[in-house]
Amino acid sequence: MRNSIHLHHHLVLLLLVVVVAPWLLICRLVESVQLELKSGHTKCISDEISDNAMSFGNYFVVNPNEGYPIPDSHKITLRVGSPRGSSYHYAETVDSGTFWFTAEVAGDYTACFSAIDQSPEVTLIIDFDWKSGFAIKDWSKVAKKGHIEVSVPNLFLML
């Protein structure tokens, strides 16, 4: 009986490694988005957030001249606001930043990026990562070996 439980324990761990780990890696790859923003334009992204949920954002303009300082033509303005119009973050003439807040009400929160108007027109690439609610939890601390071992007997009860 003990060998059977030990074998099942290894099968569950194998299942986690083969099925769950690749899925988590795929999810990790799509956490941020890259936006194209032409000079003189504004682009907004909305996220539906529950009331009292925490929200965290990180953004930066991709440097077109890697190894050199980012040019002034690639500075942006970002405003993050609530459904009621409250401002949670405002940054002007920046190339990167972070924000965090706890949502006051449930609804669509909006992040609007703006680029200064210039001639000739340039296209900026903005890397943007916005997480809310459970997405900001540090999941690396959740699936520890001790948690898996405790869950194995419960898994067999469900089978």
C-alpha positions in Angstrom: 0.0 0.0 0.0 2.8 2.4 0.9 4.6 1.8 -2.4 1.3 2.4 -4.2 0.9 5.8 -2.6 4.6 6.6 -3.2 4.1 5.7 -6.9 0.9 7.8 -7.1 2.9 10.7 -5.5 5.5 10.5 -8.3 2.7 10.3 -11.0 1.1 13.5 -9.6 4.5 15.3 -9.6 5.1 14.1 -13.1 1.7 15.4 -14.2 2.5 18.8 -12.6 5.8 19.0 -14.4 4.5 17.8 -17.8 1.2 19.6 -17.9 1.1 22.5 -15.4 4.7 23.8 -15.8 4.5 24.4 -19.5 1.1 26.1 -19.1 2.6 28.4 -16.5 5.5 29.2 -18.8 3.1 30.1 -21.6 1.1 32.3 -19.3 4.3 34.0 -18.2 5.2 34.8 -21.8 2.0 36.7 -22.4 1.9 38.8 -19.3 2.9 42.0 -20.9 1.8 43.6 -24.2 3.7 45.8 -26.6 1.8 48.8 -27.9 2.7 50.9 -31.0 2.1 54.6 -30.4 2.6 57.2 -33.1 3.8 60.7 -32.2 0.9 63.0 -31.5 -1.5 60.2 -30.7 -3.1 58.6 -27.6 -3.8 55.0 -27.0 -5.8 53.7 -24.1 -6.2 50.2 -22.5 -9.0 49.3 -20.1 -9.0 46.6 -17.4 -12.1 45.5 -15.5 -11.1 45.5 -11.9 -13.2 44.4 -8.8 -13.7 46.8 -5.9 -10.9 46.6 -3.3 -8.7 44.6 -5.7 -5.0 45.6 -5.9 -3.6 46.6 -9.3 0.0 47.0 -10.4 1.4 48.3 -13.6 4.9 48.5 -15.1 5.7 50.2 -18.4 8.7 51.3 -20.5 9.4 52.7 -23.9 11.6 50.4 -26.0 14.8 52.2 -26.8 15.2 52.4 -30.6 19.0 52.9 -30.2 20.0 50.2 -27.8 23.2 51.1 -25.9 22.5 54.9 -26.2 20.3 57.1 -24.0 16.6 57.1 -25.0 15.9 60.1 -27.2 13.5 62.9 -26.0 11.3 62.0 -29.0 10.4 58.8 -27.2 9.1 60.3 -24.0 5.4 59.6 -23.1 2.7 60.7 -20.8 0.6 58.1 -18.9 -2.6 58.7 -17.0 -4.4 55.9 -15.1 -7.9 56.5 -14.0 -10.9 55.0 -12.4 -14.5 54.6 -13.7 -15.4 57.6 -11.6 -12.7 59.7 -13.1 -10.2 59.6 -10.2 -6.6 59.7 -11.2 -4.4 57.0 -9.8 -1.2 57.7 -11.7 0.0 60.6 -13.8 3.5 60.8 -15.3 4.6 63.3 -18.0 7.7 63.2 -20.2 8.9 59.8 -19.0 10.3 56.7 -20.7 9.3 54.2 -17.9 7.5 53.9 -14.6 5.3 51.9 -12.3 2.0 52.4 -10.6 -0.1 50.5 -8.1 -3.4 51.2 -6.4 -6.4 49.5 -4.7 -9.6 49.9 -6.7 -12.2 52.1 -5.1 -15.1 50.6 -7.0 -15.6 47.8 -9.5 -15.4 48.8 -13.1 -13.2 49.6 -16.1 -10.0 51.3 -15.1 -8.1 53.0 -18.0 -4.5 53.6 -18.8 -3.9 56.2 -21.5 -0.5 56.6 -23.2 0.2 59.8 -25.1 3.2 60.8 -27.3 4.2 64.3 -28.2 3.4 65.6 -31.7 6.5 65.9 -33.8 7.7 65.9 -37.4 8.7 63.6 -38.9 6.3 61.2 -37.2 7.9 58.4 -35.1 6.4 55.2 -33.8 7.1 54.3 -30.2 7.0 50.8 -28.8 5.7 50.6 -25.2 6.1 47.4 -23.2 3.2 47.4 -20.7 2.4 44.9 -17.9 -0.8 45.4 -15.9 -1.9 43.0 -13.3 -4.9 43.1 -11.0 -6.4 40.9 -8.2 -5.0 37.4 -8.1 -2.7 38.0 -11.0 -0.3 40.0 -8.8 0.0 37.2 -6.2 3.4 35.6 -6.1 2.4 32.2 -7.3 5.9 30.8 -6.8 5.2 30.6 -3.1 1.9 28.7 -3.6 3.0 25.4 -5.2 5.7 24.3 -2.8 6.5 20.6 -2.4 5.0 20.5 1.1 1.6 21.7 -0.3 1.7 19.1 -3.1 2.5 16.2 -0.6 -0.4 17.3 1.6 -2.7 17.4 -1.4 -1.8 14.0 -2.8 -4.0 12.0 -0.3 -6.9 14.4 -1.1 -6.4 13.8 -4.8 -6.8 10.1 -4.3 -10.0 10.6 -2.3 -11.4 12.4 -5.3 -10.5 9.6 -7.7 
